[in-house]
Amino acid sequence: MDLDYIYNNMNLSEYKTKFETLQKILGTVKIILEIGGHYGEDTLRFYKYFPQSKIYSFEPDPRNISIFKKTCLNIDNITLIEKAVSNLDNKQLTFYQIYNESNKHILQDKYKYIGLDAYNSLKLNGSGASSLKKTNLPNLNIYQEIKVNSIRLDTWITKNNIDLIDFIWIDVQGAEKEVLLGCEKLFHRIKFIQLEYGETSYEGALTKKDTYNYMTQHNFILILDYNPQSNTGDYLFKNKLFS
């Protein structure tokens, strides 16, 4: 699977408006941390809209990693870290892999570049709902529990001598709080953070209000609520130090 094939068969224009908005707000971007790389689709969108940036993507699920390594093949700007980001450093954590048996023989257009055989053999249907947290959603079945390596972002940032992070994108299905706790003491090095809110079907997840309160109490201001009429969605915050 080469990069031309992937670009031609992935719908990277999906979420075009969202990424163009980010492009305008963020301006010049050198360092992006993507927490929850999934198949590498958003990673490639970052590469498209911020071509001069260095993108570090964290993904713990071996199923997703196998696809990510193909979609982001040989792109120097992209580095994959095969770990779960948490508030615990260098630990073996339980990770709940989701697999949805329903409609497994129907491949959505956006995943046709993977191929139905690979999609089924890797049990990818629903893998994006996998998490360090259990979920009580009835239509999401835990395929299996595995152990994954964890890392705190503050440890990783310090080890890699990164003085400034322009943007962190957090998509971790209810484990947002642990990611934030793991980099809290280095918030002064982070300009923008985008994260999901209200994933309360996962144990211990932050509500929309919890997320807003936490971020504003830690010197961030709300720039954009992508889903203002909903209790679930995404927030974009900017550190007041960079206003």
Number of C-alpha atoms within 10 A of each C-alpha: 10 11 14 9 11 19 14 10 15 18 17 16 9 13 12 13 10 10 18 12 12 18 15 9 14 15 10 12 17 15 21 24 21 24 24 25 27 27 24 24 21 19 24 21 18 21 19 13 15 21 14 14 18 18 25 18 24 22 24 25 24 16 18 20 20 13 20 21 14 16 25 22 15 12 11 9 14 20 17 19 17 18 21 29 30 25 22 18 17 16 15 15 16 17 21 23 26 23 23 17 16 11 9 16 12 12 17 12 10 13 14 15 20 20 10 17 11 12 20 17 9 16 19 22 20 19 22 19 21 25 23 25 19 20 24 12 10 7 12 18 18 18 16 11 14 14 14 20 18 20 22 23 25 21 15 15 16 11 9 9 8 12 12 16 20 19 23 22 20 22 22 27 24 26 24 22 18 19 22 23 16 20 21 16 11 17 20 17 17 21 20 24 24 21 18 23 26 20 21 18 15 19 15 16 21 20 17 19 11 13 19 17 12 14 18 15 10 13 14 24 17 17 15 16 14 14 12 11 8 12 14 16 16 21 21 21 23 24 21 15 12 11 8
